[in-house]
């Protein structure tokens, strides 16, 4: 029997996560079963269970991949670009709905909460590292509300649909500029 390459195994695992992400974004965690993920992925039960023992494991794996790349430099232009990217993902892939569900599930799932807490800490650290020099001493105090407001923008997209990013950019720049 020929050996399956690691690249093939990684691609198959990603296929499962992509199918689960799409289903979770459109139907929610509670309304998605393992059978739904099997159907969405086009794979067999055995193929799914080779990689994941439960839907909870899949939820955590999807969350581990759900990180947004913050801009390296915090200017009105880069912040606008970042929020427009978030807006596009919300429109095209249901990403904002997925993140809203992840946050809600993290409130009752310690393993998922640990992943979300690590991601939020990484986001705060990235923002703090990007704070312009004149405000560098206030970097941690800037990072906390910056990340909270970005998360709020995502929640608004999840609930309201398309939301103009301009007021959020203005508020974020006010936080950065002091």
Contact map, one row per residue, 1 for C-alpha under 8 A:
1110000000000000000000000000000000000000000000000000000000000000000000000000000000000000000000000000000000000000000000000000000000000000000000000000000000000000000000000000000000
1111000000000000000000000000000000000000000000000000000000000000000000000000000000000000000000000000000000000000000000000000000000000000000000000000000000000000000000000000000000
1111100000000000000000000000000000000000000000000000000000000000000000000000000000000000000000000000000000000000000000000000000000000000000000000000000000000000000000000000000000
0111110110000000000000000000000000000000000000000000000000000000000000000000000000000000000000000000000000000000000000000000000000000000000000000000000000000000000000000000000000
0011111110000000000000000000000000000000000000000000000000000000000000000000000000000000000000000000000000000000000000000000000000000000000000000000000000000000000000000000000000
0001111111000000000000000000000000000000000000000000000000000000000000000000000000000000000000000000000000000000000000000000000000000000000000000000000000000000000000000000000000
0000111111100000000000000000000000000000000000000000000000000000000000000000000000000000000000000000000000000000000000000000000000000000000000000000000000000000000000000000000000
0001111111110000000000000000000000000000000000000000000000000000000000000000000000000000000000000000000000000000000000000000000000000000000000000000000000000000000000000000000000
0001111111111000000000000000000000000000000000000000000000000000000000000000000000000000000000000000000000000000000000000000000000000000000000000000000000000000000000000000000000
0000011111111100000000000000000000000000000000000000000000000000000000000000000000000000000000000000000000000000000000000000000000000000000000000000000000000000000000000000000000
0000001111111110000000000000000000000000000000000000000000000000000000000000000000000000000000000000000000000000000000000000000000000000000000000000000000000000000000000000000000
0000000111111111000000000000000000000000000000000000000000000000000000000000000000000000000000000000000000000000000000000000000000000000000000000000000000000000000000000000000000
0000000011111111100000000000000000000000000000000010000000000000000000000000000000000000000000000000000000000000000000000000000000000000000000000000000000000000000000000000000000
0000000001111111110000000000000000000000000000000000000000000000000000000000000000000000000000000000000000000000000000000000000000000000000000000000000000000000000000000000000000
0000000000111111111000000000000000000000100000000000000000000000000000000000000000000000000000000000000000000000000000000000000000000000000000000000000000000000000000000000000000
0000000000011111111100000000000000001100100000010000000000000000000000000000000000000000000000000000000000000000000000000000000000000000000000000000000000000000000000000000000000
0000000000001111111110000000000000000000000000000000000001001100000000000000000000000000000000000000000000000000000000000000000000000000000000000000000000000000000000000000000000
0000000000000111111111000000000000000000100000000000000000000000000000000000000000000000000000000000000000000000000000000000000000000000000000000000000000000000000000000000000000
0000000000000011111111100000000000001001100000000000000000000000000000000000000000000000000000000000000000000000000000000000000000000000000000000000000000000000000000000000000000
0000000000000001111111110000000000001001100000000000000001000100000000000000000000000000000000000000000000000000000000000000000000000000000000000000000000000000000000000000000000
0000000000000000111111111000000000000000000000000000000000000100000000000000000000000000000000000100000000000000000000000000000000000000000000000000000000000000000000000000000000
0000000000000000011111111100000000000000000000000000000000000000000000000000000000000000000011000000000000000000000000000000000000000000000000000000000000000000000000000000000000
0000000000000000001111111111000100011001000000000000000000000000000000000000000000000000000000000000000000000000000000000000000000000000000000000000000000000000000000000000000000
0000000000000000000111111111100100000000000000000000000000000000000000000000000000000000000000000100000000000000000000000000000000000000000000000000000000000000000000000000000000
0000000000000000000011111111000000000000000000000000000000000000000000000000000000000000000011101100000000000000000000000000000000000000000000000000000000000000000000000000000000
0000000000000000000001111111000000000000000000000000000000000000000000000000000000000000000001001000000000000000000000000000000000000000000000000000000000000000000000000000000000
0000000000000000000000111111111100000000000000000000000000000000000000000000000000000000000000000000000000000000000000000000000000000000000000000000000000000000000000000000000000
0000000000000000000000111111111100000000000000000000000000000000000000000000000000000000000000000100100000000000000000000000000000000000000000000000000000000000000000000000000000
0000000000000000000000010011111110000000000000000000000000000000000000000000000000000000000000000000100000000000000000000000000000000000000000000000000000000000000000000000000000
0000000000000000000000000011111110000000000000000000000000000000000000000000000000000000000000000000000000000000000000000000000000000000000000000000000000000000000000000000000000
0000000000000000000000000011111110000000000000000000000000000000000000000000000000000000000000000000000000000000000000000000000000000000000000000000000000000000000000000000000000
0000000000000000000000110011111111011000000000000000000000000000000000000000000000000000000000000000000000000000000000000000000000000000000000000000000000000000000000000000000000
0000000000000000000000000000111111111000000000000000001000000000000000000000000000000000000000000000000000000000000000000000000000000000000000000000000000000000000000000000000000
0000000000000000000000000000000111111100000000000000011000000000000000000000000000000000000000000000000000000000000000000000000000000000000000000000000000000000000000000000000000
0000000000000000000000000000000011111110000010000000000000000000000000000000000000000000000000000000000000000000000000000000000000000000000000000000000000000000000000000000000000
0000000000000000000000100000000111111111000000000000000000000000000000000000000000000000000000000000000000000000000000000000000000000000000000000000000000000000000000000000000000
0000000000000001001100100000000111111111100000000000000000000000000000000000000000000000000000000000000000000000000000000000000000000000000000000000000000000000000000000000000000
0000000000000001000000000000000001111111111110010000000000000000000000000000000000000000000000000000000000000000000000000000000000000000000000000000000000000000000000000000000000
0000000000000000000000000000000000111111111000000000000000000000000000000000000000000000000000000000000000000000000000000000000000000000000000000000000000000000000000000000000000
0000000000000000001100100000000000011111110000000000000000000000000000000000000000000000000000000000000000000000000000000000000000000000000000000000000000000000000000000000000000
0000000000000011011100000000000000001111111000000000000000000000000000000000000000000000000000000000000000000000000000000000000000000000000000000000000000000000000000000000000000
0000000000000000000000000000000000000111111100000000000000000000000000000000000000000000000000000000000000000000000000000000000000000000000000000000000000000000000000000000000000
0000000000000000000000000000000000000110111110110000000000000000000000000000000000000000000000000000000000000000000000000000000000000000000000000000000000000000000000000000000000
0000000000000000000000000000000000000100011111110000000000000000000000000000000000000000000000000000000000000000000000000000000000000000000000000000000000000000000000000000000000
0000000000000000000000000000000000100100001111111000000000000000000000000000000000000000000000000000000000000000000000000000000000000000000000000000000000000000000000000000000000
0000000000000000000000000000000000000000000111111100000000000000000000000000000000000000000000000000000000000000000000000000000000000000000000000000000000000000000000000000000000
0000000000000000000000000000000000000000001111111110000000000000000000000000000000000000000000000000000000000000000000000000000000000000000000000000000000000000000000000000000000
0000000000000001000000000000000000000100001111111111000000000000000000000000000000000000000000000000000000000000000000000000000000000000000000000000000000000000000000000000000000
0000000000000000000000000000000000000000000011111111110000000000000000000000000000000000000000000000000000000000000000000000000000000000000000000000000000000000000000000000000000
0000000000000000000000000000000000000000000001111111100000000000000000000000000000000000000000000000000000000000000000000000000000000000000000000000000000000000000000000000000000
0000000000001000000000000000000000000000000000111111100000000000000000000000000000000000000000000000000000000000000000000000000000000000000000000000000000000000000000000000000000
0000000000000000000000000000000000000000000000011111111011000000000000000000000000000000000000000000000000000000000000000000000000000000000000000000000000000000000000000000000000
0000000000000000000000000000000000000000000000001111111010000000000000000000000000000000000000000000000000000000000000000000000000000000000000000000000000000000000000000000000000
0000000000000000000000000000000001000000000000001001111111000000000000000000000000000000000000000000000000000000000000000000000000000000000000000000000000000000000000000000000000
0000000000000000000000000000000011000000000000000001111111100000000000000000000000000000000000000000000000000000000000000000000000000000000000000000000000000000000000000000000000
0000000000000000000000000000000000000000000000000000011111110000000000000000000000000000000000000000000000000000000000000000000000000000000000000000000000000000000000000000000000
0000000000000000000000000000000000000000000000000001111111111000000000000000000000000000000000000000000000000000000000000000000000000000000000000000000000000000000000000000000000
0000000000000000100100000000000000000000000000000001011111111100000000000000000000000000000000000000000000000000000000000000000000000000000000000000000000000000000000000000000000
0000000000000000000000000000000000000000000000000000001111111110000000000000000000000000000000000000010000000001000000000000000000000000000000000000000000000000000000000000000000
0000000000000000000000000000000000000000000000000000000111111111000000000000000000000000000000000000000000000011001000000000000000000000000000000000000000000000000000000000000000
0000000000000000100000000000000000000000000000000000000011111111100000000000000000000000000000000000000000000000000000000000000000000000000000000000000000000000000000000000000000
0000000000000000100110000000000000000000000000000000000001111111110000000000000000000000000000000000000000000000000000000000000000000000000000000000000000000000000000000000000000
0000000000000000000000000000000000000000000000000000000000111111111000000000000000000000000000000000010000000001001100000000000000000000000000000000000000000000000000000000000000
0000000000000000000000000000000000000000000000000000000000011111111000000000000000000000000000000000000000000000001000000000000000000000000000000000000000000000000000000000000000
0000000000000000000000000000000000000000000000000000000000001111111000000000000000000000000000000000000000000000000000000000000000000000000000000000000000000000000000000000000000
0000000000000000000000000000000000000000000000000000000000000111111100000000000000000000000000000010000000000000000000000000000000000000000000000000000000000000000000000000000000
0000000000000000000000000000000000000000000000000000000000000011111110000000000000000000000000000000000000000000000000100000000000000000000000000000000000000000000000000000000000
0000000000000000000000000000000000000000000000000000000000000000011111000000000000000000000000000000000000000000000000000000000000000000000000000000000000000000000000000000000000
0000000000000000000000000000000000000000000000000000000000000000001111100000000000000000000000000000000000000000000000000000000000000000000000000000000000000000000000000000000000
0000000000000000000000000000000000000000000000000000000000000000000111110000000001000000000000000000000000000000000000000010011000000000000000000000000000000000000000000000000000
0000000000000000000000000000000000000000000000000000000000000000000011111100011001000000000000000000000000000000000000000000000001000000000000000000000000000000000000000000000000
0000000000000000000000000000000000000000000000000000000000000000000001111100000000000000000000000000000000000000000000000000010001000000000000000000000000000000000000000000000000
0000000000000000000000000000000000000000000000000000000000000000000000111110010000000000000000000000000000000000000000000000000001110000000000000000000000000000000000000000000000
0000000000000000000000000000000000000000000000000000000000000000000000111111011000000000000000000000000000000000000000000000001001110000000000000000000000000000000000000000000100
0000000000000000000000000000000000000000000000000000000000000000000000001111111000000000000000000000000000000000000000000000000000000000000000000000000000000000000000000000100000
0000000000000000000000000000000000000000000000000000000000000000000000000111111100000000000000000000000000000000000000000000000000000000000000000000000000000000000000001100100000
0000000000000000000000000000000000000000000000000000000000000000000000000011111110000000000000000000000000000000000000000000000000000000000000000000000000000000000000000000000000
0000000000000000000000000000000000000000000000000000000000000000000000101111111111000000000000000000000000000000000000000000000000000000000000000000000000000000000000000000000000
0000000000000000000000000000000000000000000000000000000000000000000000100111111111100000000000000000000000000000000000000000000000000000000000000000000000000000000000001001000000
0000000000000000000000000000000000000000000000000000000000000000000000000001111111110000000000000000000000000000000000000000000000000000000000000000000000000000000011001000000000
0000000000000000000000000000000000000000000000000000000000000000000000000000111111111000000000000000000000000000000000000000000000000000000000000000000000000000000000000000000000
0000000000000000000000000000000000000000000000000000000000000000000001100000011111111100000000000000000000000000000000000000000000000000000000000000000000000000000000000000000000
0000000000000000000000000000000000000000000000000000000000000000000000000000001111111110000000000000000000000000000000000000000000000000000000000000010000000000000010001000000000
0000000000000000000000000000000000000000000000000000000000000000000000000000000111111111000000000000000000000000000000000000000000000000000000000000000000000000000010000000000000
0000000000000000000000000000000000000000000000000000000000000000000000000000000011111111100000000000000000000000000000000000000000000000000000000000000000000000000000000000000000
0000000000000000000000000000000000000000000000000000000000000000000000000000000001111111110000010000000000000000000000000000000000000000000000000000000001000000000000000000000000
0000000000000000000000000000000000000000000000000000000000000000000000000000000000111111111000000000000000000000000000000000000000000000000000000000000001001000011010000000000000
0000000000000000000000000000000000000000000000000000000000000000000000000000000000011111111100000000000000000000000000000000000000000000000000000000000000000000000000000000000000
0000000000000000000000000000000000000000000000000000000000000000000000000000000000001111111111110000000000000000000000000000000000000000000000000000000000000000000000000000000000
0000000000000000000000000000000000000000000000000000000000000000000000000000000000000111111111111000000000000000000000000000000000000000000000000000000001001100000000000000000000
0000000000000000000000000000000000000000000000000000000000000000000000000000000000000011111111100000000000000000000000000000000000000000000000000000000000000000110000000000000000
0000000000000000000000000000000000000000000000000000000000000000000000000000000000000001111111100000000000000000000000000000000000000000000000000000000000000000000000000000000000
0000000000000000000001001000000000000000000000000000000000000000000000000000000000000000111111100000000000000000000000000000000000000000000000000000000000000000000000000000000000
0000000000000000000001001100000000000000000000000000000000000000000000000000000000000000111111111100000000000000000000000000000000000000000000000000000000000100000000000000000000
0000000000000000000000001000000000000000000000000000000000000000000000000000000000000000111111111110000000000000000000000000000000000000000000000000000000000000000000000000000000
0000000000000000000000000000000000000000000000000000000000000000000000000000000000000100110001111111000000000000000000000000000000000000000000000000000001101100000000000000000000
0000000000000000000000001100000000000000000000000000000000000000000000000000000000000000010001111111100000000000000000000000000000000000000000000000000000101110000000000000000000
0000000000000000000010011001000000000000000000000000000000000000000000000000000000000000000001111111110000000000000000000000000000000000000000000000000000000000000000000000000000
0000000000000000000000000000000000000000000000000000000000000000010000000000000000000000000000111111111000000000000000000000000000000000000000000000000001100000000000000000000000
0000000000000000000000000000000000000000000000000000000000000000000000000000000000000000000000011111111100000000000000000000000000000000000000000000000001100100000000000000000000
0000000000000000000000000001100000000000000000000000000000000000000000000000000000000000000000001111111110000000000000000000000000000000000000000000000000000000000000000000000000
0000000000000000000000000000000000000000000000000000000000100010000000000000000000000000000000000111111111000001000000000000000000000000000000000000000000000000000000000000000000
0000000000000000000000000000000000000000000000000000000000000000000000000000000000000000000000000011111111100000100100000000000000000000000000000000000000000000000000000000000000
0000000000000000000000000000000000000000000000000000000000000000000000000000000000000000000000000001111111110000000000000000000000000000000000000000000000000000000000000000000000
0000000000000000000000000000000000000000000000000000000000000000000000000000000000000000000000000000111111111001100000000000000000000000000000000000000000000000000000000000000000
0000000000000000000000000000000000000000000000000000000000000000000000000000000000000000000000000000011111111111100100000000000000000000000000000000000000000000000000000000000000
0000000000000000000000000000000000000000000000000000000000000000000000000000000000000000000000000000001111111100100000000000000000000000000000000000000000000000000000000000000000
0000000000000000000000000000000000000000000000000000000000000000000000000000000000000000000000000000000111111100100000000000000000000000000000000000000000000000000000000000000000
0000000000000000000000000000000000000000000000000000000000000000000000000000000000000000000000000000000011111111100000000000000000000000000000000000000000000000000000000000000000
0000000000000000000000000000000000000000000000000000000000000000000000000000000000000000000000000000000001111111110000000000000000000000000000000000000000000000000000000000000000
0000000000000000000000000000000000000000000000000000000000010000000000000000000000000000000000000000000001001111111000000000000000000000000000000000000000000000000000000000000000
0000000000000000000000000000000000000000000000000000000000110010000000000000000000000000000000000000010011001111111100000000000000000000000000000000000000000000000000000000000000
0000000000000000000000000000000000000000000000000000000000000000000000000000000000000000000000000000001011111111111110000000000000000000000000000000000000000000000000000000000000
0000000000000000000000000000000000000000000000000000000000000000000000000000000000000000000000000000000000000111111111000000000000000000000000000000000000000000000000000000000000
0000000000000000000000000000000000000000000000000000000000010011000000000000000000000000000000000000000000000011111111100000000000000000000000000000000000000000000000000000000000
0000000000000000000000000000000000000000000000000000000000000010000000000000000000000000000000000000001001000001111111110000000000000000000000000000000000000000000000000000000000
0000000000000000000000000000000000000000000000000000000000000000000000000000000000000000000000000000000000000000111111111000000000000000000000000000000000000000000000000000000000
0000000000000000000000000000000000000000000000000000000000000000000000000000000000000000000000000000000000000000011111111100000000000000000000000000000000000000000000000000000000
0000000000000000000000000000000000000000000000000000000000000000001000000000000000000000000000000000000000000000001111111110000000000000000000000000000000000000000000000000000000
0000000000000000000000000000000000000000000000000000000000000000000000000000000000000000000000000000000000000000000111111111000000000000000000000010000000000000000000000000000000
0000000000000000000000000000000000000000000000000000000000000000000000000000000000000000000000000000000000000000000011111111100000000000000000000000000000000000000000000000000000
0000000000000000000000000000000000000000000000000000000000000000000000000000000000000000000000000000000000000000000001111111110000000000000000000000000000000000000000000000000000
0000000000000000000000000000000000000000000000000000000000000000000001000000000000000000000000000000000000000000000000111111111000000000000000000010000000000000000000000000000000
0000000000000000000000000000000000000000000000000000000000000000000000000000000000000000000000000000000000000000000000011111111100000000000100110010000000000000000000000000000000
0000000000000000000000000000000000000000000000000000000000000000000000000000000000000000000000000000000000000000000000001111111110000000000100100000000000000000000000000000000000
0000000000000000000000000000000000000000000000000000000000000000000001010000000000000000000000000000000000000000000000000111111111000000000000000000000000000000000000000000000000
0000000000000000000000000000000000000000000000000000000000000000000001000100000000000000000000000000000000000000000000000011111111100000001001100110000000000000000000000000000000
0000000000000000000000000000000000000000000000000000000000000000000000000000000000000000000000000000000000000000000000000001111111100001001101100000000000000000000000000000000000
0000000000000000000000000000000000000000000000000000000000000000000000000000000000000000000000000000000000000000000000000000111111100000001000000000000000000000000000000000000000
0000000000000000000000000000000000000000000000000000000000000000000000111100000000000000000000000000000000000000000000000000011111110000000000000000000000000000000000000000000000
0000000000000000000000000000000000000000000000000000000000000000000000001100000000000000000000000000000000000000000000000000001111111011001001000000000000000000000000000000000100
0000000000000000000000000000000000000000000000000000000000000000000000001100000000000000000000000000000000000000000000000000000001111111000000000000000000000000000000000000000000
0000000000000000000000000000000000000000000000000000000000000000000000000000000000000000000000000000000000000000000000000000000000111111000000000000000000000000000000000000000000
0000000000000000000000000000000000000000000000000000000000000000000000000000000000000000000000000000000000000000000000000000000000011111100000000000000000000000000000000000000000
0000000000000000000000000000000000000000000000000000000000000000000000000000000000000000000000000000000000000000000000000000000000111111111000000000000000000000000000000000000111
0000000000000000000000000000000000000000000000000000000000000000000000000000000000000000000000000000000000000000000000000000000100111111111000000000000000000000000000000000000000
0000000000000000000000000000000000000000000000000000000000000000000000000000000000000000000000000000000000000000000000000000000000000111111100000000000000000000000000000000000000
0000000000000000000000000000000000000000000000000000000000000000000000000000000000000000000000000000000000000000000000000000000000000011111111000000000000000000000000000000000000
0000000000000000000000000000000000000000000000000000000000000000000000000000000000000000000000000000000000000000000000000000001110100011111111100000000000000000000000000000000000
0000000000000000000000000000000000000000000000000000000000000000000000000000000000000000000000000000000000000000000000000001100100000000111111110000000000000000000000000000000000
0000000000000000000000000000000000000000000000000000000000000000000000000000000000000000000000000000000000000000000000000000000000000000011111111000000000000000000000000000000000
0000000000000000000000000000000000000000000000000000000000000000000000000000000000000000000000000000000000000000000000000000001100100000011111111100000000000000000000000000001100
0000000000000000000000000000000000000000000000000000000000000000000000000000000000000000000000000000000000000000000000000001101100000000001111111110000000000000000000000000000000
0000000000000000000000000000000000000000000000000000000000000000000000000000000000000000000000000000000000000000000000000001000000000000000111111111000000000000000000000000000000
0000000000000000000000000000000000000000000000000000000000000000000000000000000000000000000000000000000000000000000000000000000000000000000011111111100000000000000000000000001000
0000000000000000000000000000000000000000000000000000000000000000000000000000000000000000000000000000000000000000000000000000001000000000000001111111110000000000000000000001001100
0000000000000000000000000000000000000000000000000000000000000000000000000000000000000000000000000000000000000000000000010011001000000000000000111111111000000000000000000000000000
0000000000000000000000000000000000000000000000000000000000000000000000000000000000000000000000000000000000000000000000000000000000000000000000011111111100000000000000000000000000
0000000000000000000000000000000000000000000000000000000000000000000000000000000000000000000000000000000000000000000000000000000000000000000000001111111110000000000000010001000000
0000000000000000000000000000000000000000000000000000000000000000000000000000000000100000000000000000000000000000000000000000000000000000000000000111111111000000000000010000000000
0000000000000000000000000000000000000000000000000000000000000000000000000000000000000000000000000000000000000000000000000000000000000000000000000011111111100000000000000000000000
0000000000000000000000000000000000000000000000000000000000000000000000000000000000000000000000000000000000000000000000000000000000000000000000000001111111110000000000000000000000
0000000000000000000000000000000000000000000000000000000000000000000000000000000000000000000000000000000000000000000000000000000000000000000000000000111111111000000010010000000000
0000000000000000000000000000000000000000000000000000000000000000000000000000000000000110010000010011000000000000000000000000000000000000000000000000011111111100000000000000000000
0000000000000000000000000000000000000000000000000000000000000000000000000000000000000000000000011011000000000000000000000000000000000000000000000000001111111110000000000000000000
0000000000000000000000000000000000000000000000000000000000000000000000000000000000000000000000000000000000000000000000000000000000000000000000000000000111111111101000000000000000
0000000000000000000000000000000000000000000000000000000000000000000000000000000000000010010000011000000000000000000000000000000000000000000000000000000011111111111000000000000000
0000000000000000000000000000000000000000000000000000000000000000000000000000000000000000010001011001000000000000000000000000000000000000000000000000000001111111100000000000000000
0000000000000000000000000000000000000000000000000000000000000000000000000000000000000000000000001000000000000000000000000000000000000000000000000000000000111111100000000000000000
0000000000000000000000000000000000000000000000000000000000000000000000000000000000000000000000000000000000000000000000000000000000000000000000000000000000011111111000000000000000
0000000000000000000000000000000000000000000000000000000000000000000000000000000000000000001000000000000000000000000000000000000000000000000000000000000000011111111000000000000000
0000000000000000000000000000000000000000000000000000000000000000000000000000000000000010001000000000000000000000000000000000000000000000000000000000000000001001111100000000000000
0000000000000000000000000000000000000000000000000000000000000000000000000000000000000010000000000000000000000000000000000000000000000000000000000000000000011001111110000000000000
0000000000000000000000000000000000000000000000000000000000000000000000000000000000000000000000000000000000000000000000000000000000000000000000000000000000000000011111100000000000
0000000000000000000000000000000000000000000000000000000000000000000000000000000100110010000000000000000000000000000000000000000000000000000000000000000010000000001111111000000000
0000000000000000000000000000000000000000000000000000000000000000000000000000000100000000000000000000000000000000000000000000000000000000000000000000000000000000000111111100000000
0000000000000000000000000000000000000000000000000000000000000000000000000000000000000000000000000000000000000000000000000000000000000000000000000000000000000000000111111110000000
0000000000000000000000000000000000000000000000000000000000000000000000000000000000000000000000000000000000000000000000000000000000000000000000000000110010000000000011111111000000
0000000000000000000000000000000000000000000000000000000000000000000000000001001100100000000000000000000000000000000000000000000000000000000000000000000000000000000011111111100000
0000000000000000000000000000000000000000000000000000000000000000000000000001000000000000000000000000000000000000000000000000000000000000000000000000000000000000000001111111110000
0000000000000000000000000000000000000000000000000000000000000000000000000000000000000000000000000000000000000000000000000000000000000000000000000000000000000000000000111111111000
0000000000000000000000000000000000000000000000000000000000000000000000000000001000000000000000000000000000000000000000000000000000000000000000000100100000000000000000011111111100
0000000000000000000000000000000000000000000000000000000000000000000000000011000000000000000000000000000000000000000000000000000000000000000000000000000000000000000000001111111110
0000000000000000000000000000000000000000000000000000000000000000000000000000000000000000000000000000000000000000000000000000000000000000000000000000000000000000000000000111111111
0000000000000000000000000000000000000000000000000000000000000000000000000000000000000000000000000000000000000000000000000000000000000000000001001100000000000000000000000011111111
0000000000000000000000000000000000000000000000000000000000000000000000000100000000000000000000000000000000000000000000000000000000100010000001000100000000000000000000000001111111
0000000000000000000000000000000000000000000000000000000000000000000000000000000000000000000000000000000000000000000000000000000000000010000000000000000000000000000000000000111111
0000000000000000000000000000000000000000000000000000000000000000000000000000000000000000000000000000000000000000000000000000000000000010000000000000000000000000000000000000011111
